Amino acid sequence: MPNQFEVTDPRGRTIICTEDKWRWHIVSKHGKYMEGYEDEVKQAIQEPNPGIFEDTQRPNRNSYYLRLPRSRKYIKVVVNFSDESEGYVVTAFKTDSVKRGEKQIWPTSTDS
Amino acid sequence: MADFHRLVKTSELKTDKLTNAAAGNLRSISYMSYDEDFDALVLLAFEPESDLIVHYLDGDVALLYEDDSMQIVGLQVENFQLSFVPMHADLNKTWTLSDALGKEYHNLGEMMVVVERFRPKLAQEIINAAKDIPKEFAALFAA
């Protein structure tokens, strides 16, 4: 299956978004408005701000947040990891907060 | 605990569309979609007219609203099969099709009829199970 994109997060992990995932699970399910946000989705993974968070119930799932400039929104990218070197984008959408209960894992106090 | 970096308060969101639709003054839709990979169920009462934003409430339930109008148009429930469904007995019964299992389906059409028949019931039970959502949702999907 061809990839829509492949980028590296700040921890050196490779994150892949397949073309199928981008077209059928992100753009079609979260509206045509996600279509023009591929660069922001990639940036959220490469330069997350406020950071990367561990899912409330799935330890192998991380959420990458990127605050969009001049707005009250974040791009949130959800990634599943099968191991510590590679992960796959599950979904991406816009939100106005970090989800309650998610634990920030990057940056840590030693990263800053 | 962190402040969850919240940028928009729940009190800023508007329910006029839901109220008007519940009163019969505005046409609504009943769109439902389940993303197996994400384990999230989306319920939309209206086709969004601008950016769709996820507004988390407490836990896995989130409101969906239009960025331009701030009107609430739907719900998103995350960890749906993992934790939300098992916590609610009525919803669990409908979701697992316990009343429809054991029947023989001869084609996809027959299965689709069953899905369509259960869709309104499922929507109502999700709304009943979700806490802190606007009461207009219940009125809208009660029919």
Interface residues (C-beta under 8 A of the other chain):
Chain A: K21 H25 K29 H30 G31 Y33 P50 T56 Q57 R58 Y65 R67 R72 K73 Y74 K76 V78 N80 V90 T91 F93 K94 T95 D96 S97 V98 K99 R100 G101 Q104
Chain B: A2 F4 H5 R6 L7 V8 S33 D35 D37 F38 A40 V42 P48 S50 D51 L52 I53 V54 H55 Y56 D58 G59 D60 A62 D67 E78 N79 L82 S83
